[in-house]
Amino acid sequence: MTEQTPVTQTDATPATSAAPSPKATPTLPDAQVVTSVKHWTDRLFSFRVSRPQSLRFRSGEFVMIGLMGDPDPKTGRQKPLLRAYSIASPSWDEELEFYSIKVQDGPLTSRLQHIQPGDELILRPKPVGTLVHDALLPGKRLWLFATGTGIAPFASLIRDPETFENYDQIILTHTCRDVAELDYGRELVDSLRSDEMMQELLGDGLDKLTYYPTTTREESPRMGRITDLLRNGTVFADLGIDSISAETDRAMVCGSMGLNTDIKEILEGYGLREGANSDPAEYVVEKAFVG
Ligand SMILES: Cc1cc2nc3c(=O)[nH]c(=O)nc-3n(C[C@H](O)[C@H](O)[C@H](O)COP(=O)(O)OP(=O)(O)OC[C@H]3O[C@@H](n4cnc5c(N)ncnc54)[C@H](O)[C@@H]3O)c2cc1C
């Protein structure tokens, strides 16, 4: 695996809490138990929950998760407050991992950010999504373009052996405003590098996975929007790649509306077409959030 741009680690050590023993009897509908929580920054955290035994999903898919809403002032009834979340863990994992934003006045995440090991959350076991291998035609090189929490589905895919079996090279780009916001992805890539099982899949020089982090606000060794770095050829020069070709390159995109629209335009300029589960093609896109 090749890391193109080492980024300075911050001093902040993320706080991790591990599960005591999960509660025996779930009380919410579709309840799962939180097993660990890790706060990365004041805007980002990740957590793991128990996995329903019957839940099968393809790496890259998302599910609806949430908490019980406040009681209705008139009826006293509570309704689940659910949001779409990419599953960040791979399909073989015994637990499910999620990587989340903290929106201070967000209906769900203003509360979700306070979950603790042993707490319950609601998980609707109906995974869906387009960031899956089935929606792409076979290719040689896979680009994973993420901004912010859009790295979550790719955190699943780069832990899935199928990704490395399907492609000769995987390039994960992650763009955030600040350096600390890259830590989740960086730690994940580092952990794959030191995982014996994954080392075999990553090839002799561990160079099958290329990690390409960039920041847009805080200074770091690689600055700029990935769209600008693609348009001005910096990415290609950095990685020693001539260009993107519809014959060999495949791409998955997960970011804000703006990022998705811009990358689509760039990829289509190279002749790639958007694919879907029902009609696989050369690239697929999903929103990292609405708004
Ligand atoms: C297909 C899909 C997958 C998603 N996967 C994830 C995921 O893996 N992790 C995750 O944190 N969120 C994810 N989201 C967004 C998520 O559904 C919620 O919007 C988010 O959890 C905030 O919920 P909320 O109720 O607190 O605020 P909301 O009312 O849902 O959002 C309030 C505002 O916060 C901003 N916002 C919301 N989510 C984000 C975000 N992730 N990054 C930056 N700004 C945001 C937007 O401006 C939005 O209008 C996904 C959304 C979609 C459509």
Ligand as a Chemical Component Dictionary entry (heavy atoms), coordinates in Angstrom:
data_LIG
# 
_chem_comp.id                   LIG 
_chem_comp.type                 NON-POLYMER 
_chem_comp.pdbx_formal_charge   0 
_chem_comp.three_letter_code    LIG 
# 
loop_
_chem_comp_atom.comp_id 
_chem_comp_atom.atom_id 
_chem_comp_atom.alt_atom_id 
_chem_comp_atom.type_symbol 
_chem_comp_atom.charge 
_chem_comp_atom.model_Cartn_x 
_chem_comp_atom.model_Cartn_y 
_chem_comp_atom.model_Cartn_z 
_chem_comp_atom.pdbx_ordinal 
LIG C1  C1  C 0 -27.532 7.390  1.644  1  
LIG C2  C2  C 0 -27.091 8.186  2.852  2  
LIG C3  C3  C 0 -26.085 7.677  3.681  3  
LIG C4  C4  C 0 -25.671 8.414  4.794  4  
LIG N1  N1  N 0 -24.656 7.915  5.568  5  
LIG C5  C5  C 0 -24.189 8.652  6.609  6  
LIG C6  C6  C 0 -23.088 8.200  7.393  7  
LIG O1  O1  O 0 -22.528 7.115  7.171  8  
LIG N2  N2  N 0 -22.665 8.996  8.406  9  
LIG C7  C7  C 0 -23.260 10.204 8.686  10 
LIG O2  O2  O 0 -22.838 10.889 9.623  11 
LIG N3  N3  N 0 -24.309 10.642 7.976  12 
LIG C8  C8  C 0 -24.798 9.894  6.962  13 
LIG N4  N4  N 0 -25.872 10.334 6.236  14 
LIG C9  C9  C 0 -26.582 11.536 6.721  15 
LIG C10 C10 C 0 -27.573 11.118 7.828  16 
LIG O3  O3  O 0 -28.660 10.433 7.223  17 
LIG C11 C11 C 0 -28.103 12.299 8.665  18 
LIG O4  O4  O 0 -28.406 13.395 7.862  19 
LIG C12 C12 C 0 -27.111 12.737 9.738  20 
LIG O5  O5  O 0 -26.936 11.664 10.639 21 
LIG C13 C13 C 0 -27.601 13.949 10.538 22 
LIG O6  O6  O 0 -28.836 13.639 11.113 23 
LIG P1  P1  P 0 -29.597 14.722 11.987 24 
LIG O7  O7  O 0 -31.003 14.238 12.238 25 
LIG O8  O8  O 0 -28.796 15.041 13.209 26 
LIG O9  O9  O 0 -29.629 16.033 11.090 27 
LIG P2  P2  P 0 -30.338 16.214 9.651  28 
LIG O10 O10 O 0 -31.595 16.989 9.841  29 
LIG O11 O11 O 0 -30.444 14.887 8.961  30 
LIG O12 O12 O 0 -29.259 17.095 8.901  31 
LIG C14 C14 C 0 -29.114 18.468 9.225  32 
LIG C15 C15 C 0 -28.082 19.090 8.287  33 
LIG O13 O13 O 0 -26.785 18.662 8.689  34 
LIG C16 C16 C 0 -25.956 18.498 7.567  35 
LIG N5  N5  N 0 -25.470 17.068 7.551  36 
LIG C17 C17 C 0 -26.190 15.949 7.750  37 
LIG N6  N6  N 0 -25.416 14.846 7.664  38 
LIG C18 C18 C 0 -24.159 15.286 7.405  39 
LIG C19 C19 C 0 -22.922 14.628 7.190  40 
LIG N7  N7  N 0 -22.816 13.272 7.247  41 
LIG N8  N8  N 0 -21.832 15.370 6.928  42 
LIG C20 C20 C 0 -21.925 16.739 6.879  43 
LIG N9  N9  N 0 -23.072 17.414 7.070  44 
LIG C21 C21 C 0 -24.191 16.705 7.324  45 
LIG C22 C22 C 0 -26.793 18.819 6.333  46 
LIG O14 O14 O 0 -26.572 20.164 5.976  47 
LIG C23 C23 C 0 -28.204 18.665 6.820  48 
LIG O15 O15 O 0 -29.114 19.470 6.117  49 
LIG C24 C24 C 0 -26.301 9.638  5.110  50 
LIG C25 C25 C 0 -27.333 10.135 4.289  51 
LIG C26 C26 C 0 -27.702 9.427  3.155  52 
LIG C27 C27 C 0 -28.792 10.000 2.282  53 
# 
loop_
_chem_comp_bond.comp_id 
_chem_comp_bond.atom_id_1 
_chem_comp_bond.atom_id_2 
_chem_comp_bond.value_order 
_chem_comp_bond.pdbx_ordinal 
LIG C1  C2  SING 1  
LIG C2  C3  SING 2  
LIG C2  C26 DOUB 3  
LIG C3  C4  DOUB 4  
LIG C4  N1  SING 5  
LIG C4  C24 SING 6  
LIG N1  C5  DOUB 7  
LIG C5  C6  SING 8  
LIG C5  C8  SING 9  
LIG C6  O1  DOUB 10 
LIG C6  N2  SING 11 
LIG N2  C7  SING 12 
LIG C7  O2  DOUB 13 
LIG C7  N3  SING 14 
LIG N3  C8  DOUB 15 
LIG C8  N4  SING 16 
LIG N4  C9  SING 17 
LIG N4  C24 SING 18 
LIG C9  C10 SING 19 
LIG C10 O3  SING 20 
LIG C10 C11 SING 21 
LIG C11 O4  SING 22 
LIG C11 C12 SING 23 
LIG C12 O5  SING 24 
LIG C12 C13 SING 25 
LIG C13 O6  SING 26 
LIG O6  P1  SING 27 
LIG P1  O7  DOUB 28 
LIG P1  O8  SING 29 
LIG P1  O9  SING 30 
LIG O9  P2  SING 31 
LIG P2  O10 DOUB 32 
LIG P2  O11 SING 33 
LIG P2  O12 SING 34 
LIG O12 C14 SING 35 
LIG C14 C15 SING 36 
LIG C15 O13 SING 37 
LIG C15 C23 SING 38 
LIG O13 C16 SING 39 
LIG C16 N5  SING 40 
LIG C16 C22 SING 41 
LIG N5  C17 SING 42 
LIG N5  C21 SING 43 
LIG C17 N6  DOUB 44 
LIG N6  C18 SING 45 
LIG C18 C19 SING 46 
LIG C18 C21 DOUB 47 
LIG C19 N7  SING 48 
LIG C19 N8  DOUB 49 
LIG N8  C20 SING 50 
LIG C20 N9  DOUB 51 
LIG N9  C21 SING 52 
LIG C22 O14 SING 53 
LIG C22 C23 SING 54 
LIG C23 O15 SING 55 
LIG C24 C25 DOUB 56 
LIG C25 C26 SING 57 
LIG C26 C27 SING 58 
# 
